[in-house]
Amino acid sequence: MTETERDGGARAGLGTTPPSLRPSLPPALPGMMAPGPLSARSLSTAQTLASAARRVEMTELIKQINEIGLRSLLFLCVTLGFVGAILVYQAGIQALRIVPDTSTVGASYLELLVRDLAASVTGLMLSTRVGAAIAAEIGSMKVTDQLDALRLCQTDPIDYLIAPKILASFIVTPLLTLIAGIVATFTGALTGYFSFGINPSVFLDPKYIDVGDLLTGISKAVVFGLVIPIISSRAGLRTKTGAEGVGDATTSAVVGSSLAVIVLGFMIGVAGQLSFG
């Protein structure tokens, strides 16, 4: 072998790392996703979500309950309070124009509130606040490679980031709907009393509310509590590089969650009407 060949071989050897010294990703723990690019397909099956929910840390769950629930409570109460007051005021005006009797305004309003209004407005407001926050958080972590860092530490991002948000939203959304609905009930009753002289005992008459209305409203709140974080997390996982990508992911999360709330609300309402009349 000539001196030139020996020098070439030496230089080639310097540019090649022995297999034993090459870095490698740690093997996935049982139940974790295999190492590889994190994508939106991670949310494709209910089995993955159910398995992740069983491994949620209590401290992270409590943190998300505070973030999604307590920090959204005032916003939702103010929003539904004013929406309820506006609806009662406009309903009273229309009732006086058609029939000079406002005795059924309260009962009709309560039926609408229980069956659709409370859950739908709560879902839409959570889509804007919670959906945007989830997509921005996950999207920022993706573009800065923090999700890959979690996996290098053998921590599944689905378990650590997404599952607590879904479980917390599933728990608090019905509660938020209930509390905000109570606020809307009282603001509607006050509006009816001061604007049209409707006695609160007459306004708060639940004669039009039945079991079907309650089940329909509860079903909407539960479904919205699951759909909003799932769609928002998916948007965050699909974030492209750069600040513009995070902004696009946030917009996609809000638009997708809001459309899902409207469409699913309509479908559940129709199903409830067909089932319970």
C-alpha positions as CSV (number, residue, x, y, z in Angstrom):
1,M,0.0,0.0,0.0
2,T,1.4,3.4,-1.0
3,E,1.8,6.3,1.3
4,T,-1.0,8.2,-0.5
5,E,-3.4,5.3,0.1
6,R,-2.5,5.1,3.7
7,D,-3.1,8.8,4.2
8,G,-6.5,8.6,2.4
9,G,-7.5,5.7,4.6
10,A,-6.5,7.6,7.7
11,R,-8.5,10.6,6.7
12,A,-11.5,8.4,5.9
13,G,-11.2,6.8,9.3
14,L,-11.2,10.2,11.0
15,G,-14.5,11.1,9.4
16,T,-16.2,7.9,10.5
17,T,-17.5,7.3,14.0
18,P,-17.3,3.8,15.2
19,P,-20.8,2.2,15.7
20,S,-20.2,1.7,19.4
21,L,-19.7,5.5,19.9
22,R,-22.6,6.7,17.8
23,P,-25.5,8.3,19.8
24,S,-28.8,6.6,19.7
25,L,-32.3,7.2,20.9
26,P,-33.3,5.3,24.1
27,P,-35.6,2.4,23.5
28,A,-39.3,3.1,24.2
29,L,-40.7,1.9,27.5
30,P,-43.6,-0.5,27.5
31,G,-46.8,1.3,26.4
32,M,-44.8,4.3,24.9
33,M,-44.7,5.2,21.3
34,A,-41.6,4.0,19.4
35,P,-39.0,6.7,18.7
36,G,-39.7,8.6,15.5
37,P,-41.1,11.9,14.3
38,L,-44.0,13.1,16.4
39,S,-47.0,13.7,14.2
40,A,-50.8,14.2,14.4
41,R,-51.3,10.5,13.9
42,S,-50.4,10.0,17.6
43,L,-54.0,11.1,18.3
44,S,-55.6,8.8,15.8
45,T,-56.9,6.1,18.1
46,A,-59.1,6.1,21.2
47,Q,-56.9,3.3,22.6
48,T,-53.8,5.6,22.7
49,L,-55.8,8.3,24.5
50,A,-57.3,5.9,27.0
51,S,-53.9,4.3,27.7
52,A,-52.4,7.8,28.2
53,A,-55.2,8.9,30.5
54,R,-54.4,6.0,32.9
55,R,-50.8,7.3,33.2
56,V,-51.7,11.0,33.9
57,E,-49.8,12.5,36.9
58,M,-52.1,14.0,39.5
59,T,-50.0,17.1,39.9
60,E,-50.2,17.8,36.1
61,L,-53.9,17.1,36.1
62,I,-54.6,19.5,38.9
63,K,-52.5,22.2,37.1
64,Q,-54.6,21.8,34.0
65,I,-57.9,21.8,35.9
66,N,-56.8,25.2,37.3
67,E,-55.7,26.4,33.9
68,I,-58.8,25.3,32.0
69,G,-61.4,25.5,34.7
70,L,-60.7,28.2,37.3
71,R,-59.0,30.6,35.0
72,S,-61.9,30.4,32.5
73,L,-64.7,30.7,35.1
74,L,-64.9,34.5,35.3
75,F,-64.7,34.9,31.5
76,L,-67.5,32.4,31.0
77,C,-69.8,33.8,33.7
78,V,-69.5,37.3,32.4
79,T,-70.1,36.2,28.8
80,L,-73.1,34.0,29.5
81,G,-74.5,36.5,31.9
82,F,-74.6,39.2,29.3
83,V,-75.8,36.8,26.6
84,G,-78.7,35.7,28.8
85,A,-79.6,39.3,29.6
86,I,-79.6,40.2,25.9
87,L,-81.7,37.2,24.9
88,V,-84.4,37.8,27.6
89,Y,-84.6,41.5,26.7
90,Q,-85.0,40.8,23.0
91,A,-87.5,37.9,23.6
92,G,-89.5,40.2,25.9
93,I,-89.7,42.9,23.2
94,Q,-90.8,40.4,20.5
95,A,-93.4,38.9,22.9
96,L,-95.0,42.2,23.5
97,R,-95.1,43.0,19.8
98,I,-96.9,39.7,19.0
99,V,-98.9,38.9,22.1
100,P,-99.0,41.4,25.0
101,D,-98.0,38.6,27.4
102,T,-94.5,37.9,28.8
103,S,-95.4,35.2,31.2
104,T,-93.8,32.4,29.1
105,V,-90.6,34.2,28.3
106,G,-88.8,32.8,31.4
107,A,-89.9,29.2,30.9
108,S,-88.9,29.3,27.2
109,Y,-85.6,30.9,28.0
110,L,-84.8,28.3,30.7
111,E,-85.5,25.4,28.2
112,L,-83.2,27.0,25.6
113,L,-80.5,27.6,28.2
114,V,-80.6,24.0,29.5
115,R,-80.9,22.3,26.2
116,D,-78.4,24.3,24.1
117,L,-77.4,27.8,25.0
118,A,-75.2,27.1,28.1
119,A,-73.3,24.3,26.6
120,S,-72.8,25.9,23.2
121,V,-71.7,29.3,24.4
122,T,-69.3,27.6,26.9
123,G,-67.9,25.4,24.2
124,L,-67.3,28.4,21.9
125,M,-65.7,30.5,24.6
126,L,-63.4,27.6,25.6
127,S,-62.5,27.1,21.9
128,T,-61.1,30.6,21.8
129,R,-59.3,30.7,25.2
130,V,-58.3,27.1,25.9
131,G,-58.0,25.9,22.3
132,A,-55.6,28.7,21.4
133,A,-53.5,28.2,24.5
134,I,-53.1,24.5,24.0
135,A,-52.1,24.9,20.3
136,A,-49.7,27.7,21.1
137,E,-48.0,25.7,23.9
138,I,-47.6,22.5,22.0
139,G,-46.7,24.3,18.8
140,S,-44.0,26.3,20.5
141,M,-42.5,23.2,22.1
142,K,-42.5,21.4,18.7
143,V,-40.7,24.2,16.8
144,T,-38.1,24.5,19.5
145,D,-37.5,20.7,19.6
146,Q,-38.8,20.3,23.2
147,L,-41.0,17.5,22.2
148,D,-38.0,15.5,20.9
149,A,-36.2,16.3,24.1
150,L,-39.0,14.8,26.1
151,R,-38.8,11.6,24.1
152,L,-35.0,11.5,24.6
153,C,-35.8,11.5,28.3
154,Q,-38.2,8.6,27.7
155,T,-41.2,10.7,28.5
156,D,-44.1,10.3,26.1
157,P,-45.4,13.8,25.1
158,I,-48.9,12.4,24.8
159,D,-48.9,11.2,28.4
160,Y,-47.1,14.3,29.7
161,L,-48.7,17.2,27.7
162,I,-51.9,16.1,26.0
163,A,-53.6,13.5,28.2
164,P,-53.8,15.8,31.2
165,K,-55.4,18.5,29.1
166,I,-58.0,16.2,27.7
167,L,-58.9,14.7,31.0
168,A,-59.0,18.1,32.8
169,S,-61.2,19.5,30.0
170,F,-63.5,16.5,30.2
171,I,-63.9,17.0,34.0
172,V,-64.3,20.8,34.2
173,T,-66.3,21.6,31.0
174,P,-69.7,20.3,32.4
175,L,-69.0,22.1,35.7
176,L,-68.2,25.3,33.9
177,T,-71.4,24.9,31.8
178,L,-73.5,24.4,35.0
179,I,-72.0,27.4,36.8
180,A,-72.2,29.7,33.8
181,G,-75.7,28.6,33.1
182,I,-76.8,29.5,36.7
183,V,-75.3,32.9,36.2
184,A,-77.2,33.3,32.9
185,T,-80.4,32.2,34.7
186,F,-80.1,35.0,37.3
187,T,-79.1,37.7,34.9
188,G,-82.1,36.7,32.7
189,A,-84.4,36.8,35.6
190,L,-83.1,40.2,36.7
191,T,-83.5,41.5,33.1
192,G,-87.1,40.2,32.9
193,Y,-88.0,41.8,36.3
194,F,-86.6,45.2,35.7
195,S,-87.4,45.5,32.0
196,F,-90.8,43.9,31.8
197,G,-91.9,43.4,35.4
198,I,-91.9,39.6,35.2
199,N,-92.0,38.1,38.7
200,P,-89.0,35.9,39.4
201,S,-91.2,33.1,40.5
202,V,-93.0,33.2,37.1
203,F,-89.7,33.6,35.2
204,L,-88.0,30.7,36.9
205,D,-90.8,28.2,36.1
206,P,-89.2,25.0,34.7
207,K,-92.4,23.7,33.2
208,Y,-90.9,23.3,29.7
209,I,-87.8,21.4,30.9
210,D,-87.8,17.7,30.8
211,V,-85.3,14.8,31.1
212,G,-84.5,15.0,27.4
213,D,-83.4,18.6,27.7
214,L,-81.1,17.8,30.6
215,L,-79.5,14.8,28.8
216,T,-79.0,16.8,25.6
217,G,-77.3,19.7,27.4
218,I,-75.1,17.3,29.5
219,S,-74.1,15.4,26.4
220,K,-73.1,18.5,24.6
221,A,-71.0,19.7,27.5
222,V,-69.2,16.3,27.8
223,V,-68.5,16.0,24.0
224,F,-67.3,19.6,23.8
225,G,-64.9,18.9,26.7
226,L,-63.3,16.1,24.8
227,V,-63.3,17.6,21.3
228,I,-61.8,21.0,22.0
229,P,-58.4,19.7,23.5
230,I,-58.1,16.9,21.0
231,I,-58.5,19.2,18.0
232,S,-56.3,21.9,19.5
233,S,-53.6,19.4,20.4
234,R,-53.7,18.0,16.9
235,A,-53.2,21.5,15.5
236,G,-50.2,22.0,17.8
237,L,-48.6,18.8,16.8
238,R,-48.9,19.8,13.1
239,T,-47.2,23.1,13.7
240,K,-44.6,24.1,11.0
241,T,-41.3,25.8,11.8
242,G,-41.1,29.4,12.9
243,A,-43.4,31.9,14.7
244,E,-45.7,32.0,11.6
245,G,-46.3,28.2,12.0
246,V,-47.3,28.7,15.7
247,G,-49.7,31.4,14.7
248,D,-51.2,29.3,11.9
249,A,-51.6,26.4,14.4
250,T,-53.3,28.6,16.9
251,T,-55.7,29.9,14.2
252,S,-56.4,26.4,13.0
253,A,-57.2,25.2,16.6
254,V,-59.7,28.0,17.2
255,V,-61.4,27.7,13.9
256,G,-61.5,23.9,14.1
257,S,-62.7,23.7,17.6
258,S,-65.4,26.4,17.0
259,L,-66.7,24.6,14.0
260,A,-66.7,21.3,15.8
261,V,-68.7,22.8,18.6
262,I,-71.3,24.2,16.2
263,V,-71.6,21.1,14.1
264,L,-71.6,18.6,16.9
265,G,-74.1,20.8,18.9
266,F,-76.5,20.7,16.0
267,M,-76.1,16.9,15.6
268,I,-76.6,16.2,19.3
269,G,-79.6,18.6,19.4
270,V,-81.2,16.8,16.4
271,A,-80.5,13.4,18.0
272,G,-82.0,14.6,21.3
273,Q,-85.1,15.9,19.6
274,L,-85.6,12.7,17.7
275,S,-85.0,10.6,20.8
276,F,-86.9,12.6,23.4
277,G,-89.2,14.8,21.4
